[in-house]
């Protein structure tokens, strides 16, 4: 920051050339973490609405829970189907995370 000021850079150039690159790793972590947390939302739906009126607040993870533990004749009758959905959800999260890391490599610059 001080070096940019000594070189005569304004506040806008200092922000884009110094501050923003330093925030890159933290921003990438927060974007990946927030995306995974949003996809795996379960607690709020389970404790507050139980899927809401007519399933309007249901999410994928809550659907997997209901298939595995609440529906079916024997309690665990649909557990295999729920496990298959969980694997697909894992693959979706993995692909999104890899895409975010790939796009983040353009923003995050490490020098040794």
N, CA, C and O atoms as a GROMACS GRO file, in nm:
protein
  448
    1UNK      N    1   0.083  -0.118   0.000
    1UNK     CA    2   0.000   0.000   0.000
    1UNK      C    3   0.088   0.126   0.000
    1UNK      O    4   0.066   0.219  -0.077
    2UNK      N    5   0.187   0.125   0.086
    2UNK     CA    6   0.274   0.241   0.094
    2UNK      C    7   0.358   0.255  -0.033
    2UNK      O    8   0.381   0.366  -0.081
    3UNK      N    9   0.402   0.143  -0.087
    3UNK     CA   10   0.481   0.148  -0.210
    3UNK      C   11   0.397   0.201  -0.325
    3UNK      O   12   0.448   0.276  -0.408
    4UNK      N   13   0.269   0.164  -0.331
    4UNK     CA   14   0.182   0.215  -0.436
    4UNK      C   15   0.160   0.364  -0.420
    4UNK      O   16   0.156   0.438  -0.519
    5UNK      N   17   0.147   0.409  -0.296
    5UNK     CA   18   0.130   0.552  -0.271
    5UNK      C   19   0.256   0.629  -0.310
    5UNK      O   20   0.248   0.738  -0.366
    6UNK      N   21   0.372   0.572  -0.279
    6UNK     CA   22   0.498   0.638  -0.316
    6UNK      C   23   0.514   0.643  -0.468
    6UNK      O   24   0.567   0.740  -0.522
    7UNK      N   25   0.468   0.538  -0.537
    7UNK     CA   26   0.478   0.535  -0.682
    7UNK      C   27   0.376   0.627  -0.749
    7UNK      O   28   0.380   0.645  -0.871
    8UNK      N   29   0.285   0.685  -0.671
    8UNK     CA   30   0.189   0.778  -0.726
    8UNK      C   31   0.058   0.717  -0.770
    8UNK      O   32  -0.018   0.780  -0.844
    9UNK      N   33   0.030   0.595  -0.728
    9UNK     CA   34  -0.096   0.530  -0.764
    9UNK      C   35  -0.211   0.591  -0.684
    9UNK      O   36  -0.196   0.619  -0.565
   10UNK      N   37  -0.323   0.612  -0.750
   10UNK     CA   38  -0.442   0.662  -0.682
   10UNK      C   39  -0.510   0.552  -0.602
   10UNK      O   40  -0.466   0.437  -0.603
   11UNK      N   41  -0.617   0.589  -0.534
   11UNK     CA   42  -0.685   0.490  -0.448
   11UNK      C   43  -0.748   0.380  -0.531
   11UNK      O   44  -0.753   0.265  -0.488
   12UNK      N   45  -0.798   0.412  -0.652
   12UNK     CA   46  -0.862   0.312  -0.737
   12UNK      C   47  -0.760   0.210  -0.788
   12UNK      O   48  -0.784   0.089  -0.782
   13UNK      N   49  -0.648   0.258  -0.837
   13UNK     CA   50  -0.544   0.168  -0.887
   13UNK      C   51  -0.484   0.087  -0.772
   13UNK      O   52  -0.452  -0.030  -0.789
   14UNK      N   53  -0.469   0.150  -0.654
   14UNK     CA   54  -0.418   0.078  -0.536
   14UNK      C   55  -0.513  -0.035  -0.497
   14UNK      O   56  -0.470  -0.145  -0.462
   15UNK      N   57  -0.643  -0.007  -0.503
   15UNK     CA   58  -0.740  -0.112  -0.469
   15UNK      C   59  -0.732  -0.228  -0.567
   15UNK      O   60  -0.725  -0.344  -0.525
   16UNK      N   61  -0.734  -0.199  -0.699
   16UNK     CA   62  -0.738  -0.306  -0.798
   16UNK      C   63  -0.605  -0.378  -0.816
   16UNK      O   64  -0.605  -0.495  -0.852
   17UNK      N   65  -0.493  -0.314  -0.792
   17UNK     CA   66  -0.363  -0.375  -0.814
   17UNK      C   67  -0.299  -0.431  -0.688
   17UNK      O   68  -0.211  -0.517  -0.697
   18UNK      N   69  -0.341  -0.384  -0.568
   18UNK     CA   70  -0.279  -0.430  -0.444
   18UNK      C   71  -0.380  -0.499  -0.354
   18UNK      O   72  -0.360  -0.615  -0.316
   19UNK      N   73  -0.489  -0.430  -0.318
   19UNK     CA   74  -0.584  -0.482  -0.219
   19UNK      C   75  -0.661  -0.602  -0.273
   19UNK      O   76  -0.668  -0.706  -0.207
   20UNK      N   77  -0.717  -0.590  -0.392
   20UNK     CA   78  -0.799  -0.698  -0.447
   20UNK      C   79  -0.720  -0.828  -0.467
   20UNK      O   80  -0.773  -0.934  -0.432
   21UNK      N   81  -0.598  -0.827  -0.521
   21UNK     CA   82  -0.522  -0.953  -0.529
   21UNK      C   83  -0.491  -1.014  -0.393
   21UNK      O   84  -0.483  -1.137  -0.382
   22UNK      N   85  -0.475  -0.932  -0.290
   22UNK     CA   86  -0.450  -0.987  -0.157
   22UNK      C   87  -0.576  -1.052  -0.098
   22UNK      O   88  -0.566  -1.142  -0.015
   23UNK      N   89  -0.692  -1.007  -0.141
   23UNK     CA   90  -0.818  -1.066  -0.093
   23UNK      C   91  -0.858  -1.190  -0.173
   23UNK      O   92  -0.954  -1.258  -0.136
   24UNK      N   93  -0.787  -1.222  -0.281
   24UNK     CA   94  -0.823  -1.334  -0.368
   24UNK      C   95  -0.834  -1.468  -0.298
   24UNK      O   96  -0.936  -1.534  -0.313
   25UNK      N   97  -0.734  -1.512  -0.220
   25UNK     CA   98  -0.745  -1.643  -0.155
   25UNK      C   99  -0.861  -1.652  -0.056
   25UNK      O  100  -0.931  -1.753  -0.052
   26UNK      N  101  -0.881  -1.548   0.022
   26UNK     CA  102  -0.992  -1.549   0.119
   26UNK      C  103  -1.126  -1.547   0.048
   26UNK      O  104  -1.220  -1.614   0.091
   27UNK      N  105  -1.136  -1.472  -0.060
   27UNK     CA  106  -1.260  -1.466  -0.136
   27UNK      C  107  -1.291  -1.602  -0.198
   27UNK      O  108  -1.406  -1.646  -0.197
   28UNK      N  109  -1.192  -1.667  -0.253
   28UNK     CA  110  -1.212  -1.800  -0.312
   28UNK      C  111  -1.259  -1.899  -0.207
   28UNK      O  112  -1.352  -1.976  -0.232
   29UNK      N  113  -1.198  -1.899  -0.091
   29UNK     CA  114  -1.240  -1.989   0.017
   29UNK      C  115  -1.384  -1.963   0.056
   29UNK      O  116  -1.461  -2.058   0.071
   30UNK      N  117  -1.422  -1.838   0.071
   30UNK     CA  118  -1.559  -1.806   0.112
   30UNK      C  119  -1.661  -1.842   0.006
   30UNK      O  120  -1.772  -1.885   0.038
   31UNK      N  121  -1.627  -1.824  -0.120
   31UNK     CA  122  -1.720  -1.860  -0.227
   31UNK      C  123  -1.742  -2.010  -0.232
   31UNK      O  124  -1.856  -2.056  -0.243
   32UNK      N  125  -1.635  -2.087  -0.223
   32UNK     CA  126  -1.647  -2.234  -0.225
   32UNK      C  127  -1.724  -2.283  -0.103
   32UNK      O  128  -1.814  -2.366  -0.115
   33UNK      N  129  -1.689  -2.232   0.014
   33UNK     CA  130  -1.754  -2.274   0.138
   33UNK      C  131  -1.902  -2.238   0.138
   33UNK      O  132  -1.985  -2.319   0.179
   34UNK      N  133  -1.937  -2.119   0.092
   34UNK     CA  134  -2.076  -2.076   0.089
   34UNK      C  135  -2.158  -2.159  -0.010
   34UNK      O  136  -2.274  -2.191   0.017
   35UNK      N  137  -2.098  -2.193  -0.123
   35UNK     CA  138  -2.169  -2.275  -0.221
   35UNK      C  139  -2.199  -2.413  -0.166
   35UNK      O  140  -2.310  -2.463  -0.181
   36UNK      N  141  -2.100  -2.476  -0.103
   36UNK     CA  142  -2.121  -2.608  -0.046
   36UNK      C  143  -2.225  -2.602   0.065
   36UNK      O  144  -2.310  -2.690   0.074
   37UNK      N  145  -2.219  -2.501   0.150
   37UNK     CA  146  -2.316  -2.488   0.258
   37UNK      C  147  -2.457  -2.465   0.206
   37UNK      O  148  -2.553  -2.517   0.263
   38UNK      N  149  -2.470  -2.389   0.099
   38UNK     CA  150  -2.602  -2.364   0.042
   38UNK      C  151  -2.663  -2.491  -0.017
   38UNK      O  152  -2.783  -2.514  -0.005
   39UNK      N  153  -2.580  -2.572  -0.080
   39UNK     CA  154  -2.631  -2.695  -0.140
   39UNK      C  155  -2.667  -2.797  -0.032
   39UNK      O  156  -2.762  -2.874  -0.049
   40UNK      N  157  -2.593  -2.799   0.076
   40UNK     CA  158  -2.615  -2.898   0.181
   40UNK      C  159  -2.705  -2.846   0.293
   40UNK      O  160  -2.698  -2.895   0.406
   41UNK      N  161  -2.788  -2.748   0.265
   41UNK     CA  162  -2.879  -2.693   0.364
   41UNK      C  163  -2.973  -2.801   0.415
   41UNK      O  164  -3.044  -2.863   0.336
   42UNK      N  165  -2.976  -2.824   0.546
   42UNK     CA  166  -3.064  -2.924   0.602
   42UNK      C  167  -3.125  -2.880   0.734
   42UNK      O  168  -3.246  -2.892   0.753
   43UNK      N  169  -3.045  -2.829   0.825
   43UNK     CA  170  -3.090  -2.800   0.961
   43UNK      C  171  -3.209  -2.706   0.966
   43UNK      O  172  -3.307  -2.734   1.036
   44UNK      N  173  -3.202  -2.597   0.894
   44UNK     CA  174  -3.310  -2.498   0.898
   44UNK      C  175  -3.440  -2.558   0.846
   44UNK      O  176  -3.547  -2.535   0.903
   45UNK      N  177  -3.431  -2.632   0.738
   45UNK     CA  178  -3.551  -2.694   0.681
   45UNK      C  179  -3.608  -2.798   0.777
   45UNK      O  180  -3.729  -2.805   0.796
   46UNK      N  181  -3.522  -2.879   0.836
   46UNK     CA  182  -3.569  -2.987   0.923
   46UNK      C  183  -3.634  -2.933   1.050
   46UNK      O  184  -3.742  -2.978   1.087
   47UNK      N  185  -3.570  -2.840   1.116
   47UNK     CA  186  -3.619  -2.795   1.245
   47UNK      C  187  -3.729  -2.689   1.236
   47UNK      O  188  -3.814  -2.681   1.325
   48UNK      N  189  -3.730  -2.609   1.132
   48UNK     CA  190  -3.826  -2.499   1.125
   48UNK      C  191  -3.952  -2.539   1.050
   48UNK      O  192  -4.062  -2.517   1.100
   49UNK      N  193  -3.939  -2.597   0.930
   49UNK     CA  194  -4.058  -2.618   0.848
   49UNK      C  195  -4.089  -2.764   0.815
   49UNK      O  196  -4.200  -2.794   0.773
   50UNK      N  197  -3.994  -2.853   0.834
   50UNK     CA  198  -4.012  -2.994   0.794
   50UNK      C  199  -4.054  -3.007   0.647
   50UNK      O  200  -4.134  -3.093   0.613
   51UNK      N  201  -3.999  -2.922   0.563
   51UNK     CA  202  -4.033  -2.925   0.421
   51UNK      C  203  -4.138  -2.824   0.384
   51UNK      O  204  -4.165  -2.803   0.265
   52UNK      N  205  -4.197  -2.761   0.482
   52UNK     CA  206  -4.292  -2.652   0.457
   52UNK      C  207  -4.425  -2.697   0.402
   52UNK      O  208  -4.449  -2.816   0.385
   53UNK      N  209  -4.510  -2.600   0.376
   53UNK     CA  210  -4.641  -2.634   0.320
   53UNK      C  211  -4.626  -2.689   0.178
   53UNK      O  212  -4.573  -2.623   0.089
   54UNK      N  213  -4.672  -2.809   0.160
   54UNK     CA  214  -4.670  -2.877   0.030
   54UNK      C  215  -4.529  -2.893  -0.027
   54UNK      O  216  -4.512  -2.897  -0.149
   55UNK      N  217  -4.428  -2.902   0.061
   55UNK     CA  218  -4.291  -2.925   0.018
   55UNK      C  219  -4.225  -2.806  -0.046
   55UNK      O  220  -4.128  -2.823  -0.121
   56UNK      N  221  -4.274  -2.686  -0.021
   56UNK     CA  222  -4.220  -2.566  -0.086
   56UNK      C  223  -4.081  -2.529  -0.036
   56UNK      O  224  -4.005  -2.467  -0.110
   57UNK      N  225  -4.045  -2.565   0.087
   57UNK     CA  226  -3.912  -2.532   0.139
   57UNK      C  227  -3.821  -2.654   0.144
   57UNK      O  228  -3.717  -2.650   0.210
   58UNK      N  229  -3.858  -2.759   0.076
   58UNK     CA  230  -3.776  -2.880   0.075
   58UNK      C  231  -3.653  -2.859  -0.013
   58UNK      O  232  -3.660  -2.794  -0.117
   59UNK      N  233  -3.540  -2.916   0.030
   59UNK     CA  234  -3.415  -2.911  -0.046
   59UNK      C  235  -3.368  -3.054  -0.071
   59UNK      O  236  -3.427  -3.148  -0.019
   60UNK      N  237  -3.263  -3.070  -0.149
   60UNK     CA  238  -3.218  -3.203  -0.190
   60UNK      C  239  -3.177  -3.288  -0.070
   60UNK      O  240  -3.214  -3.405  -0.062
   61UNK      N  241  -3.102  -3.230   0.023
   61UNK     CA  242  -3.054  -3.309   0.137
   61UNK      C  243  -3.172  -3.352   0.225
   61UNK      O  244  -3.171  -3.463   0.278
   62UNK      N  245  -3.272  -3.267   0.241
   62UNK     CA  246  -3.391  -3.304   0.318
   62UNK      C  247  -3.469  -3.414   0.246
   62UNK      O  248  -3.524  -3.503   0.311
   63UNK      N  249  -3.473  -3.408   0.114
   63UNK     CA  250  -3.538  -3.512   0.036
   63UNK      C  251  -3.467  -3.646   0.054
   63UNK      O  252  -3.532  -3.750   0.068
   64UNK      N  253  -3.335  -3.645   0.055
   64UNK     CA  254  -3.258  -3.767   0.079
   64UNK      C  255  -3.288  -3.823   0.217
   64UNK      O  256  -3.306  -3.944   0.233
   65UNK      N  257  -3.295  -3.736   0.318
   65UNK     CA  258  -3.328  -3.779   0.454
   65UNK      C  259  -3.467  -3.844   0.459
   65UNK      O  260  -3.485  -3.949   0.519
   66UNK      N  261  -3.563  -3.779   0.396
   66UNK     CA  262  -3.700  -3.833   0.399
   66UNK      C  263  -3.708  -3.968   0.327
   66UNK      O  264  -3.777  -4.058   0.373
   67UNK      N  265  -3.637  -3.980   0.215
   67UNK     CA  266  -3.637  -4.109   0.145
   67UNK      C  267  -3.572  -4.218   0.229
   67UNK      O  268  -3.621  -4.330   0.234
   68UNK      N  269  -3.461  -4.185   0.294
   68UNK     CA  270  -3.384  -4.287   0.366
   68UNK      C  271  -3.451  -4.328   0.497
   68UNK      O  272  -3.446  -4.445   0.534
   69UNK      N  273  -3.513  -4.234   0.568
   69UNK     CA  274  -3.556  -4.264   0.703
   69UNK      C  275  -3.705  -4.250   0.731
   69UNK      O  276  -3.752  -4.300   0.833
   70UNK      N  277  -3.780  -4.184   0.645
   70UNK     CA  278  -3.921  -4.162   0.677
   70UNK      C  279  -4.017  -4.231   0.582
   70UNK      O  280  -4.128  -4.264   0.623
   71UNK      N  281  -3.979  -4.253   0.456
   71UNK     CA  282  -4.071  -4.313   0.361
   71UNK      C  283  -4.040  -4.460   0.342
   71UNK      O  284  -3.934  -4.508   0.382
   72UNK      N  285  -4.131  -4.529   0.284
   72UNK     CA  286  -4.112  -4.671   0.259
   72UNK      C  287  -4.179  -4.756   0.365
   72UNK      O  288  -4.215  -4.706   0.472
   73UNK      N  289  -4.196  -4.882   0.336
   73UNK     CA  290  -4.268  -4.972   0.427
   73UNK      C  291  -4.182  -5.018   0.544
   73UNK      O  292  -4.231  -5.024   0.656
   74UNK      N  293  -4.056  -5.049   0.519
   74UNK     CA  294  -3.973  -5.104   0.624
   74UNK      C  295  -3.881  -5.003   0.690
   74UNK      O  296  -3.785  -5.043   0.755
   75UNK      N  297  -3.906  -4.878   0.675
   75UNK     CA  298  -3.821  -4.776   0.737
   75UNK      C  299  -3.701  -4.742   0.650
   75UNK      O  300  -3.675  -4.625   0.625
   76UNK      N  301  -3.628  -4.842   0.605
   76UNK     CA  302  -3.511  -4.820   0.520
   76UNK      C  303  -3.531  -4.877   0.380
   76UNK      O  304  -3.434  -4.911   0.312
   77UNK      N  305  -3.655  -4.886   0.338
   77UNK     CA  306  -3.686  -4.947   0.208
   77UNK      C  307  -3.629  -4.868   0.092
   77UNK      O  308  -3.593  -4.927  -0.010
   78UNK      N  309  -3.621  -4.737   0.105
   78UNK     CA  310  -3.572  -4.654  -0.005
   78UNK      C  311  -3.432  -4.600   0.023
   78UNK      O  312  -3.392  -4.499  -0.036
   79UNK      N  313  -3.359  -4.665   0.110
   79UNK     CA  314  -3.226  -4.617   0.148
   79UNK      C  315  -3.129  -4.624   0.030
   79UNK      O  316  -3.042  -4.537   0.017
   80UNK      N  317  -3.141  -4.724  -0.054
   80UNK     CA  318  -3.053  -4.734  -0.171
   80UNK      C  319  -3.075  -4.620  -0.269
   80UNK      O  320  -2.980  -4.565  -0.323
   81UNK      N  321  -3.202  -4.585  -0.291
   81UNK     CA  322  -3.234  -4.473  -0.378
   81UNK      C  323  -3.181  -4.343  -0.318
   81UNK      O  324  -3.129  -4.258  -0.391
   82UNK      N  325  -3.194  -4.327  -0.188
   82UNK     CA  326  -3.142  -4.207  -0.120
   82UNK      C  327  -2.990  -4.201  -0.130
   82UNK      O  328  -2.934  -4.094  -0.149
   83UNK      N  329  -2.923  -4.316  -0.118
   83UNK     CA  330  -2.778  -4.319  -0.132
   83UNK      C  331  -2.734  -4.282  -0.273
   83UNK      O  332  -2.633  -4.215  -0.291
   84UNK      N  333  -2.809  -4.325  -0.373
   84UNK     CA  334  -2.778  -4.289  -0.512
   84UNK      C  335  -2.791  -4.138  -0.533
   84UNK      O  336  -2.708  -4.078  -0.601
   85UNK      N  337  -2.894  -4.078  -0.476
   85UNK     CA  338  -2.911  -3.933  -0.487
   85UNK      C  339  -2.798  -3.862  -0.414
   85UNK      O  340  -2.750  -3.758  -0.461
   86UNK      N  341  -2.755  -3.917  -0.301
   86UNK     CA  342  -2.645  -3.856  -0.226
   86UNK      C  343  -2.515  -3.860  -0.308
   86UNK      O  344  -2.438  -3.765  -0.304
   87UNK      N  345  -2.492  -3.968  -0.380
   87UNK     CA  346  -2.374  -3.975  -0.466
   87UNK      C  347  -2.381  -3.872  -0.579
   87UNK      O  348  -2.280  -3.809  -0.612
   88UNK      N  349  -2.497  -3.856  -0.638
   88UNK     CA  350  -2.513  -3.755  -0.743
   88UNK      C  351  -2.491  -3.615  -0.685
   88UNK      O  352  -2.428  -3.531  -0.748
   89UNK      N  353  -2.543  -3.591  -0.565
   89UNK     CA  354  -2.522  -3.462  -0.499
   89UNK      C  355  -2.373  -3.439  -0.473
   89UNK      O  356  -2.324  -3.327  -0.491
   90UNK      N  357  -2.302  -3.543  -0.432
   90UNK     CA  358  -2.157  -3.532  -0.413
   90UNK      C  359  -2.088  -3.494  -0.542
   90UNK      O  360  -2.000  -3.408  -0.543
   91UNK      N  361  -2.126  -3.558  -0.652
   91UNK     CA  362  -2.063  -3.528  -0.781
   91UNK      C  363  -2.093  -3.385  -0.825
   91UNK      O  364  -2.006  -3.318  -0.881
   92UNK      N  365  -2.214  -3.337  -0.801
   92UNK     CA  366  -2.249  -3.199  -0.835
   92UNK      C  367  -2.164  -3.102  -0.755
   92UNK      O  368  -2.110  -3.005  -0.810
   93UNK      N  369  -2.151  -3.127  -0.624
   93UNK     CA  370  -2.069  -3.040  -0.539
   93UNK      C  371  -1.923  -3.045  -0.583
   93UNK      O  372  -1.857  -2.942  -0.586
   94UNK      N  373  -1.873  -3.163  -0.616
   94UNK     CA  374  -1.735  -3.177  -0.661
   94UNK      C  375  -1.710  -3.099  -0.790
   94UNK      O  376  -1.609  -3.030  -0.801
   95UNK      N  377  -1.800  -3.110  -0.885
   95UNK     CA  378  -1.784  -3.040  -1.013
   95UNK      C  379  -1.790  -2.889  -0.991
   95UNK      O  380  -1.709  -2.815  -1.048
   96UNK      N  381  -1.884  -2.843  -0.910
   96UNK     CA  382  -1.892  -2.699  -0.882
   96UNK      C  383  -1.768  -2.648  -0.811
   96UNK      O  384  -1.719  -2.539  -0.842
   97UNK      N  385  -1.716  -2.726  -0.716
   97UNK     CA  386  -1.596  -2.685  -0.644
   97UNK      C  387  -1.475  -2.679  -0.736
   97UNK      O  388  -1.397  -2.584  -0.730
   98UNK      N  389  -1.459  -2.780  -0.821
   98UNK     CA  390  -1.347  -2.779  -0.916
   98UNK      C  391  -1.358  -2.663  -1.014
   98UNK      O  392  -1.257  -2.602  -1.049
   99UNK      N  393  -1.480  -2.632  -1.058
   99UNK     CA  394  -1.499  -2.518  -1.148
   99UNK      C  395  -1.465  -2.387  -1.077
   99UNK      O  396  -1.406  -2.297  -1.137
  100UNK      N  397  -1.502  -2.377  -0.950
  100UNK     CA  398  -1.470  -2.254  -0.877
  100UNK      C  399  -1.320  -2.241  -0.854
  100UNK      O  400  -1.266  -2.131  -0.863
  101UNK      N  401  -1.252  -2.351  -0.824
  101UNK     CA  402  -1.107  -2.345  -0.811
  101UNK      C  403  -1.040  -2.312  -0.944
  101UNK      O  404  -0.942  -2.238  -0.946
  102UNK      N  405  -1.092  -2.366  -1.053
  102UNK     CA  406  -1.036  -2.337  -1.185
  102UNK      C  407  -1.052  -2.189  -1.218
  102UNK      O  408  -0.959  -2.125  -1.266
  103UNK      N  409  -1.172  -2.135  -1.192
  103UNK     CA  410  -1.195  -1.993  -1.216
  103UNK      C  411  -1.118  -1.908  -1.116
  103UNK      O  412  -1.076  -1.796  -1.149
  104UNK      N  413  -1.099  -1.958  -0.995
  104UNK     CA  414  -1.025  -1.884  -0.893
  104UNK      C  415  -0.878  -1.874  -0.923
  104UNK      O  416  -0.812  -1.781  -0.875
  105UNK      N  417  -0.823  -1.966  -1.001
  105UNK     CA  418  -0.681  -1.958  -1.037
  105UNK      C  419  -0.650  -1.834  -1.119
  105UNK      O  420  -0.536  -1.789  -1.124
  106UNK      N  421  -0.751  -1.780  -1.183
  106UNK     CA  422  -0.732  -1.658  -1.260
  106UNK      C  423  -0.727  -1.535  -1.170
  106UNK      O  424  -0.677  -1.430  -1.210
  107UNK      N  425  -0.780  -1.549  -1.048
  107UNK     CA  426  -0.787  -1.436  -0.955
  107UNK      C  427  -0.678  -1.445  -0.849
  107UNK      O  428  -0.621  -1.343  -0.810
  108UNK      N  429  -0.648  -1.567  -0.804
  108UNK     CA  430  -0.551  -1.586  -0.697
  108UNK      C  431  -0.413  -1.608  -0.759
  108UNK      O  432  -0.394  -1.698  -0.841
  109UNK      N  433  -0.318  -1.526  -0.719
  109UNK     CA  434  -0.182  -1.535  -0.771
  109UNK      C  435  -0.085  -1.557  -0.655
  109UNK      O  436  -0.076  -1.475  -0.564
  110UNK      N  437  -0.014  -1.668  -0.660
  110UNK     CA  438   0.086  -1.698  -0.560
  110UNK      C  439   0.223  -1.685  -0.625
  110UNK      O  440   0.246  -1.734  -0.735
  111UNK      N  441   0.314  -1.620  -0.555
  111UNK     CA  442   0.450  -1.609  -0.605
  111UNK      C  443   0.544  -1.659  -0.497
  111UNK      O  444   0.523  -1.635  -0.378
  112UNK      N  445   0.647  -1.729  -0.539
  112UNK     CA  446   0.742  -1.780  -0.441
  112UNK      C  447   0.869  -1.698  -0.440
  112UNK      O  448   0.960  -1.727  -0.363
   0.00000   0.00000   0.00000
